[in-house]
Amino acid sequence: MSVLLSASTAANASMIIWLVVLFAFMYFAMIRPQQKEAKKKNAMLAELAVGDTVLTTSGFYGVVIDIDEDTIIVEFGSNKNCRIPMQKAAVSAVEKPDAE
């Protein structure tokens, strides 16, 4: 009886070790990179300023003309009448104007 009990305990310990290894792999392969990407995007949006050229998630390039807490107004194209308010989260890339 004690042989079966010790074998069962060893199997449980082995299973716990494999679960810990699996969780560690999932953390380093999926969760951690996603958190780093979110921090990077939040830093990019925090540095957003009026006059920056932005690329939206829909693929349009525009210039930021006003910034609120969670929305921005972007001017698209050479036509200065096309101004669209959008969420900051819709910005996928920011290009600072050249300092000459």
KEKOL-748856 format. One record per residue: residue number from 1; chain; x, y, z of N, C-alpha, C in turn. Coordinates in Angstrom, 1 decimal, decimal comma, always signed. Each point is the difference from the previous one (the first is absolute). Layout:
N
(rec NUM; 'A'; (X; Y; Z); (X; Y; Z); (X; Y; Z));
...
This chain:
100
(rec 1; 'A'; (+0,8; -1,2; +0,0); (-0,8; +1,2; +0,0); (+0,9; +1,3; +0,0));
(rec 2; 'A'; (+1,0; -0,1; +0,7); (+0,9; +1,2; +0,1); (+0,7; +0,2; -1,3));
(rec 3; 'A'; (+0,2; -1,0; -0,8); (+0,7; +0,1; -1,3); (-1,0; +0,8; -0,9));
(rec 4; 'A'; (-1,3; -0,3; +0,0); (-0,9; +0,7; -0,8); (-0,2; +1,5; +0,4));
(rec 5; 'A'; (+0,1; +0,2; +1,3); (-0,1; +1,4; +0,5); (+1,2; +0,8; -0,4));
(rec 6; 'A'; (+1,2; -0,6; +0,0); (+1,2; +0,8; -0,4); (+0,0; +0,2; -1,5));
(rec 7; 'A'; (-0,5; -0,9; -0,8); (-0,1; +0,1; -1,4); (-1,0; +1,1; -0,4));
(rec 8; 'A'; (-1,1; +0,1; +0,7); (-1,0; +1,0; -0,2); (+0,5; +1,4; +0,4));
(rec 9; 'A'; (+0,7; +0,1; +1,0); (+0,6; +1,2; +0,5); (+1,1; +0,5; -1,1));
(rec 10; 'A'; (+0,8; -0,9; -0,5); (+1,0; +0,4; -1,0); (-0,7; +0,4; -1,3));
(rec 11; 'A'; (-1,1; -0,6; -0,3); (-0,7; +0,4; -1,3); (-0,6; +1,4; +0,2));
(rec 12; 'A'; (-0,6; +0,2; +1,2); (-0,6; +1,4; +0,3); (+1,1; +1,0; +0,0));
(rec 13; 'A'; (+1,2; -0,2; +0,5); (+1,1; +0,9; +0,0); (+0,5; +0,3; -1,4));
(rec 14; 'A'; (+0,0; -1,1; -0,8); (+0,5; +0,2; -1,4); (-1,0; +0,8; -0,8));
(rec 15; 'A'; (-1,3; -0,2; +0,3); (-1,1; +0,7; -0,7); (+0,1; +1,5; +0,4));
(rec 16; 'A'; (+0,2; +0,3; +1,2); (+0,1; +1,4; +0,5); (+1,2; +0,7; -0,6));
(rec 17; 'A'; (+1,1; -0,7; -0,1); (+1,2; +0,6; -0,7); (-0,3; +0,3; -1,4));
(rec 18; 'A'; (-0,6; -0,9; -0,7); (-0,3; +0,2; -1,4); (-1,0; +1,2; -0,2));
(rec 19; 'A'; (-1,0; +0,2; +0,9); (-0,9; +1,1; +0,0); (+0,8; +1,3; +0,2));
(rec 20; 'A'; (+0,9; +0,0; +0,9); (+0,8; +1,2; +0,3); (+0,8; +0,4; -1,3));
(rec 21; 'A'; (+0,7; -1,0; -0,6); (+0,8; +0,2; -1,2); (-0,9; +0,5; -1,1));
(rec 22; 'A'; (-1,2; -0,5; -0,2); (-0,9; +0,4; -1,0); (-0,5; +1,4; +0,2));
(rec 23; 'A'; (-0,3; +0,4; +1,2); (-0,4; +1,4; +0,4); (+1,2; +0,9; -0,3));
(rec 24; 'A'; (+1,2; -0,3; +0,4); (+1,1; +0,8; -0,3); (+0,3; +0,2; -1,4));
(rec 25; 'A'; (-0,2; -1,0; -0,8); (+0,2; +0,1; -1,5); (-1,1; +0,9; -0,6));
(rec 26; 'A'; (-1,2; -0,1; +0,5); (-1,1; +0,8; -0,5); (+0,2; +1,5; +0,4));
(rec 27; 'A'; (+0,5; +0,2; +1,2); (+0,3; +1,4; +0,4); (+1,1; +0,6; -0,9));
(rec 28; 'A'; (+1,1; -0,6; -0,2); (+1,1; +0,5; -0,7); (-0,3; +0,1; -1,5));
(rec 29; 'A'; (-0,8; -0,9; -0,5); (-0,3; -0,1; -1,5); (-1,1; +0,9; -0,4));
(rec 30; 'A'; (-1,0; +0,2; +0,9); (-1,2; +0,7; -0,4); (-0,3; +1,3; +0,8));
(rec 31; 'A'; (-0,1; -0,1; +1,3); (-0,4; +1,1; +0,8); (+1,0; +1,1; +0,1));
(rec 32; 'A'; (+1,2; -0,3; +0,3); (+1,1; +1,0; +0,1); (+0,2; +0,8; -1,2));
(rec 33; 'A'; (+0,1; -0,5; -1,2); (+0,1; +0,8; -1,2); (-1,2; +0,9; -0,3));
(rec 34; 'A'; (-1,1; -0,5; +0,3); (-1,2; +0,8; -0,1); (+0,0; +1,2; +0,9));
(rec 35; 'A'; (+0,4; -0,2; +1,2); (+0,1; +1,1; +1,0); (+1,1; +1,0; -0,4));
(rec 36; 'A'; (+1,1; -0,4; -0,6); (+1,0; +0,9; -0,4); (-0,5; +0,8; -1,2));
(rec 37; 'A'; (-0,7; -0,6; -0,9); (-0,6; +0,7; -1,2); (-1,0; +1,1; +0,5));
(rec 38; 'A'; (-0,8; -0,3; +1,0); (-1,0; +0,9; +0,5); (+0,7; +1,2; +0,7));
(rec 39; 'A'; (+1,1; -0,2; +0,7); (+0,8; +1,1; +0,6); (+0,6; +0,9; -1,0));
(rec 40; 'A'; (+0,5; -0,7; -1,1); (+0,6; +0,8; -1,1); (-1,0; +0,9; -0,7));
(rec 41; 'A'; (-1,2; -0,5; -0,2); (-1,1; +0,7; -0,7); (-0,5; +1,2; +0,9));
(rec 42; 'A'; (-0,1; -0,3; +1,3); (-0,4; +1,1; +1,0); (+1,0; +1,1; +0,0));
(rec 43; 'A'; (+1,3; -0,4; +0,0); (+1,0; +1,0; +0,0); (+0,0; +0,9; -1,3));
(rec 44; 'A'; (-0,3; -0,7; -1,1); (-0,1; +0,7; -1,3); (-1,2; +1,0; +0,0));
(rec 45; 'A'; (-1,1; -0,4; +0,6); (-1,2; +0,9; +0,0); (+0,2; +1,1; +1,0));
(rec 46; 'A'; (+0,8; -0,3; +1,1); (+0,3; +1,1; +1,0); (+0,8; +1,1; -0,6));
(rec 47; 'A'; (+0,9; -0,4; -0,9); (+0,9; +1,0; -0,7); (-0,6; +0,7; -1,2));
(rec 48; 'A'; (-1,2; -0,3; -0,3); (-0,7; +0,5; -1,2); (-0,2; +1,5; +0,2));
(rec 49; 'A'; (+0,3; +0,8; -1,0); (-0,1; +1,5; +0,1); (-0,6; +0,5; -1,3));
(rec 50; 'A'; (-0,5; +1,3; +0,1); (-0,6; +0,6; -1,1); (+1,1; +0,2; -1,1));
(rec 51; 'A'; (-0,4; -0,3; -1,2); (+1,0; +0,2; -1,1); (+0,6; -1,3; -0,4));
(rec 52; 'A'; (-0,1; -1,1; +0,8); (+0,5; -1,3; -0,4); (-0,8; -0,6; -1,1));
(rec 53; 'A'; (+0,7; -0,8; -0,9); (-0,6; -0,7; -1,0); (-0,3; -1,4; +0,6));
(rec 54; 'A'; (-1,2; -0,5; -0,2); (-0,4; -1,3; +0,5); (-0,5; -0,9; -1,1));
(rec 55; 'A'; (+0,1; -1,3; +0,3); (-0,6; -1,0; -0,9); (-1,1; -0,6; +0,9));
(rec 56; 'A'; (-1,2; +0,0; -0,5); (-1,1; -0,6; +0,7); (-0,1; -1,5; -0,2));
(rec 57; 'A'; (-0,8; -0,7; +0,8); (-0,1; -1,4; -0,2); (-0,7; -0,4; -1,3));
(rec 58; 'A'; (-0,8; +1,0; -0,6); (-0,6; -0,3; -1,2); (+0,9; +0,3; -1,2));
(rec 59; 'A'; (+1,2; +0,5; +0,2); (+1,0; +0,2; -1,1); (+0,1; +1,4; -0,5));
(rec 60; 'A'; (-0,7; +1,0; +0,6); (+0,1; +1,4; -0,4); (+1,1; +0,7; +0,7));
(rec 61; 'A'; (+0,7; +0,9; -0,8); (+1,0; +0,9; +0,6); (-0,6; +1,3; +0,2));
(rec 62; 'A'; (+0,3; +0,7; +1,1); (-0,6; +1,3; +0,3); (+0,9; +0,7; +1,0));
(rec 63; 'A'; (-0,4; +1,3; +0,2); (+0,8; +0,8; +1,0); (-1,0; +0,4; +1,1));
(rec 64; 'A'; (+0,6; -0,2; +1,2); (-0,8; +0,3; +1,3); (-0,1; +1,5; +0,1));
(rec 65; 'A'; (-1,3; +0,5; +0,2); (-0,2; +1,5; +0,1); (-0,5; +0,3; +1,4));
(rec 66; 'A'; (-0,6; -1,0; +0,7); (-0,5; +0,3; +1,4); (+0,1; -1,3; +0,8));
(rec 67; 'A'; (+0,2; +0,1; +1,3); (+0,1; -1,2; +0,8); (-0,8; +0,2; +1,3));
(rec 68; 'A'; (-0,9; -0,9; +0,3); (-0,8; +0,0; +1,2); (+0,5; -1,2; +0,8));
(rec 69; 'A'; (-0,7; -0,3; +1,1); (+0,4; -1,1; +0,9); (+0,1; -1,3; -0,7));
(rec 70; 'A'; (-1,1; -0,4; -0,7); (+0,1; -1,3; -0,7); (-0,4; +0,1; -1,5));
(rec 71; 'A'; (-0,2; +1,2; -0,5); (-0,2; +0,1; -1,4); (+0,9; +1,0; -0,6));
(rec 72; 'A'; (+0,2; -0,1; -1,3); (+0,8; +1,0; -0,8); (-0,7; +0,4; -1,2));
(rec 73; 'A'; (+0,3; +1,1; -0,6); (-0,5; +0,5; -1,2); (+1,1; -0,1; -1,0));
(rec 74; 'A'; (-0,2; -0,7; -1,1); (+1,0; -0,2; -1,0); (-0,5; +0,6; -1,3));
(rec 75; 'A'; (+1,0; +0,7; -0,7); (-0,3; +0,6; -1,3); (+0,6; -0,9; -1,1));
(rec 76; 'A'; (-0,8; -0,4; -0,9); (+0,5; -0,9; -1,1); (+0,1; +0,7; -1,3));
(rec 77; 'A'; (+1,0; -0,4; -0,8); (+0,2; +0,4; -1,4); (+0,4; +1,5; -0,1));
(rec 78; 'A'; (+0,2; +0,4; -1,2); (+0,4; +1,4; -0,2); (-1,2; +1,0; +0,1));
(rec 79; 'A'; (-1,2; -0,6; +0,0); (-1,2; +0,8; +0,2); (-0,1; +0,3; +1,5));
(rec 80; 'A'; (+0,1; +1,2; +0,4); (+0,0; +0,4; +1,4); (-1,4; -0,1; +0,6));
(rec 81; 'A'; (-1,0; -0,4; -0,7); (-1,4; +0,0; +0,5); (-0,3; -1,4; +0,5));
(rec 82; 'A'; (+0,8; -1,0; -0,1); (-0,3; -1,3; +0,4); (+0,6; -0,3; +1,4));
(rec 83; 'A'; (-0,7; +0,3; +1,0); (+0,4; -0,2; +1,4); (-0,9; -0,9; +0,7));
(rec 84; 'A'; (+0,5; -1,1; +0,6); (-0,8; -1,0; +0,5); (+0,5; -0,3; +1,5));
(rec 85; 'A'; (-1,0; +0,0; +0,9); (+0,3; -0,4; +1,4); (+0,1; -1,5; +0,1));
(rec 86; 'A'; (+1,0; -0,5; +0,7); (+0,1; -1,5; +0,2); (+0,6; -0,2; +1,4));
(rec 87; 'A'; (-0,1; -1,3; +0,4); (+0,6; -0,4; +1,3); (+1,5; -0,1; -0,2));
(rec 88; 'A'; (+0,7; +0,3; +1,1); (+1,5; -0,2; +0,0); (+0,4; -1,4; -0,3));
(rec 89; 'A'; (-0,8; -1,0; +0,4); (+0,3; -1,4; -0,2); (+0,0; -0,4; -1,5));
(rec 90; 'A'; (-0,6; +0,9; -0,8); (+0,0; -0,3; -1,5); (+1,3; +0,4; -0,7));
(rec 91; 'A'; (+1,0; +0,5; +0,8); (+1,3; +0,4; -0,6); (+0,9; -1,2; +0,1));
(rec 92; 'A'; (+0,6; -0,4; -1,1); (+0,9; -1,2; +0,0); (+1,5; +0,4; -0,1));
(rec 93; 'A'; (+0,3; +1,2; -0,5); (+1,4; +0,5; -0,1); (+0,0; +1,5; +0,0));
(rec 94; 'A'; (+1,1; +0,5; +0,6); (+0,1; +1,5; +0,1); (+1,4; +0,3; -0,6));
(rec 95; 'A'; (+0,0; +1,1; -0,9); (+1,2; +0,5; -0,5); (+0,1; +1,5; +0,4));
(rec 96; 'A'; (+1,1; +0,3; +0,6); (+0,2; +1,4; +0,5); (+0,5; +0,8; -1,2));
(rec 97; 'A'; (-0,4; +1,3; -0,1); (+0,4; +0,8; -1,1); (+1,6; +0,2; +0,1));
(rec 98; 'A'; (+0,6; +0,2; -1,1); (+1,4; +0,2; -0,1); (+0,4; +1,3; +0,6));
(rec 99; 'A'; (+1,0; +0,0; +0,9); (+0,4; +1,3; +0,6); (+1,2; +0,5; -0,8));
(rec 100; 'A'; (-0,2; +1,1; -0,7); (+1,1; +0,5; -0,8); (+0,6; +1,3; +0,5));
